[in-house]
Amino acid sequence: MAKNKFHDGPGPSQRQLRVGELIRRTLSDVLMRGDIHDPDLNRFSVTVGEVRTSPDLKVATAYVLPLGGEGQDEIVGLLARNQGELRRIIGRKLSLKYAPELRFRLDRTFDRMDETRRLFEQDDVRRDVED
């Protein structure tokens, strides 16, 4: 099996990172302006924290969170329901050879940060870190 000559590590290539960021910005703008014809989705303010793309750029996974955290259970389903329209808009706005299939996941970054802060506030952890 031939190795990818553009990068040796398991991480994403510069191209994947660049395209993921372009998709993230475009998706954020579309959702902020309410360009989707779904009143259920448009009632949410959605933060798009990150978009990761597959090596062939045909699949893009967007990590999203509704502003204020309310409606987390609902938002992924609403975005998935409107995936086709979002995909068309992104394909039109970005000059990619293929508009990627969009997948949506809840962004758990803030939950992990809160958990990390909580751990560092524990007396035994603080004592170990200070020593």
BELWO-V483557 format. One record per residue. N is the residue number from 1. SS is DSSP state (alpha for helix, beta for strand, coil for the rest). PHI is phi as a letter, one per 30 degrees, with the letter a starting at -180 (999 if undefined). Layout:
N|SS|PHI, N|SS|PHI
This chain:
1|coil|999, 2|coil|d, 3|coil|d, 4|coil|d, 5|coil|d, 6|coil|d, 7|coil|a, 8|coil|c, 9|coil|d, 10|coil|d, 11|coil|d, 12|coil|d, 13|coil|d, 14|alpha|e, 15|alpha|d, 16|alpha|d, 17|alpha|d, 18|alpha|d, 19|alpha|d, 20|alpha|e, 21|alpha|d, 22|alpha|d, 23|alpha|d, 24|alpha|e, 25|alpha|d, 26|alpha|d, 27|alpha|d, 28|alpha|d, 29|alpha|d, 30|alpha|d, 31|alpha|d, 32|alpha|d, 33|alpha|d, 34|coil|i, 35|coil|d, 36|coil|d, 37|coil|d, 38|coil|b, 39|alpha|d, 40|alpha|d, 41|alpha|d, 42|alpha|d, 43|coil|d, 44|coil|c, 45|coil|c, 46|beta|c, 47|beta|c, 48|beta|c, 49|beta|d, 50|beta|a, 51|beta|b, 52|beta|c, 53|beta|c, 54|coil|d, 55|coil|e, 56|coil|d, 57|coil|i, 58|coil|c, 59|beta|b, 60|beta|b, 61|beta|c, 62|beta|c, 63|beta|c, 64|beta|b, 65|beta|a, 66|beta|d, 67|alpha|e, 68|alpha|i, 69|alpha|i, 70|coil|d, 71|coil|i, 72|alpha|e, 73|alpha|d, 74|alpha|d, 75|alpha|d, 76|alpha|d, 77|alpha|d, 78|alpha|d, 79|alpha|d, 80|alpha|d, 81|alpha|d, 82|coil|c, 83|alpha|e, 84|alpha|d, 85|alpha|d, 86|alpha|d, 87|alpha|d, 88|alpha|d, 89|alpha|d, 90|alpha|d, 91|alpha|d, 92|alpha|d, 93|alpha|d, 94|coil|c, 95|coil|c, 96|coil|c, 97|coil|d, 98|coil|b, 99|coil|d, 100|coil|d, 101|beta|d, 102|beta|c, 103|beta|b, 104|beta|b, 105|beta|b, 106|beta|d, 107|coil|d, 108|coil|c, 109|alpha|e, 110|alpha|d, 111|alpha|d, 112|alpha|d, 113|alpha|d, 114|alpha|d, 115|alpha|d, 116|alpha|d, 117|alpha|d, 118|alpha|d, 119|alpha|d, 120|alpha|d, 121|alpha|d, 122|coil|d, 123|alpha|e, 124|alpha|d, 125|alpha|d, 126|alpha|e, 127|alpha|d, 128|alpha|d, 129|alpha|d, 130|alpha|d, 131|coil|d
